Amino acid sequence: YYNEYKSYLSIAMSARGRNAVETKKISSELFTLTYGCMVAQLLKDLENPDEVNKQLEKMGYNIGVRLIEDFLANSPTVKRCNTLEEAADVISRRGFSMFLGITPEVKNWTVNKDEFSLILNDNPLAEFVELPNHCNDSLWYSNVICGVIRGAMEMVQMKVEVFFVQDVLRGADNTEIRVKFVKILEDSLPAGED
């Protein structure tokens, strides 16, 4: 599924460099509809919303590992984040804006500043979507976003856990994604290299 989705992602993102706003809108809608078809196919093939959640997160992780390169190449003013607060600001204001065209609010920090929520008032992936009844309490439709965040953060040496708290597709007022800091990853070279 990942290779198919990656090719769809390439198609959807290829219009980013063009100047026409209409092209970007078409590209966004194509991406949204393609993503919906992929989720529907996963539900059909796996027949278990929990397994679909795992696959979406895994796909997102693989996308995030690669997408961070594009993000950093197109964001020369972004400096290395030394704290989770700095990372949250970059994710919200730059990452989401660049790839999904939205800017979620960063809220609900823990006292230790090691956990926060991203509040999405709009979720482009959830446009045109209505969950099947048997999935209302178990499918996190946009779980690919959690994987993207986790994968991208690992590439900049921050291990995090990312999960949905609530979703408008499940009747909530907004979509909330929780990001929890786990640890700083040490730079390491592959075995046998100095």
Salt bridges, closest charged atoms under 4 A:
GLU29 OE2 - LYS25 NZ 3.66
GLU51 OE2 - LYS54 NZ 3.38
GLU57 OE2 - ARG150 NE 2.62
ASP70 OD2 - ARG16 NH1 2.95
GLU85 OE2 - LYS113 NZ 3.86
ASP89 OD1 - ARG93 NE 2.53
GLU105 OE1 - LYS107 NZ 3.46
GLU115 OE2 - ARG178 NE 3.01
GLU154 OE2 - ARG150 NH1 3.47
GLU154 OE2 - LYS159 NZ 3.85
